[in-house]
Amino acid sequence: MVKKLKVLAEGKSDSELAALIKNSANQIWLAGLGAFAVAQEEGVKTFENLVKHGEAIQGRAKKVADEKFTDVKAQATGQWDKLEQVFEERVGRALHALNVPTKKDIEHLSRRVTELTQEVKKLEAEVEPHKATAKAAK
């Protein structure tokens, strides 16, 4: 820039040189204003572009987080089911060691009691006619 001014200043009068410097300063000022305007315009565009990219990343991040949550939830549920099964087995063994009947044992006994009750009723029905005959014979 200095060399350019020296070349332009050669053979110029002081007033012409002052006008040249004033014109150059004006161009520098205008370039600064232009740079500021571009920065403002590009700043808004850049901001809007960053927001758009942020929204896209947020959507992807939410999707990934939801997938991970689903995976972790499934793993936790599986682990909980295993823990529950182990607990039930241990409690069952402990109750068996104490000779506490299981639900299955009680259901079996209940069915057997029902069967025996029916048998008793049948036998009573068969014995009734014999009782009546024995009473009549006395």
C-alpha positions, 0 to 999 in steps of 0.5 A: 500500500505504501509503494502504491501511494509513493507511485501515485504521489510522484508528480502530484501537487499537495492538494492532489495528494491530499485528495488522493489520500482522502479518496483512499481513506474514504475507500478504506472506510467504505471497505470497513462498512462493507465488511461490517455489513457482510459480517452482520448478514453472514452472522445472521445466516451463520446463526440460522445455519447453526440453529438448523444444524443444532436441531438436526443433531438434537433430533439424532441425539434424541433418537440415539438416546431413546434407542439406548434407553430401550436397550437398557430397559430391556436389559434391566427387565431381563436381569430383573426377571432372572433375579426374580426367578432365582429368588423364587427358586431359593424361597421354594427350596427353603420352604421345601426344607421346612416341609411347607406344602407348595401351592401344587401340593395343596391343589393336589390335596384339595382334588383328593379330598373332593374325590374322597368326599364323592367316594364317601357319599357313594358308600353312604348311599350303598349302606343306607338301604342295608341300614333300613333293612337291619332296622326293620329286622330288629 
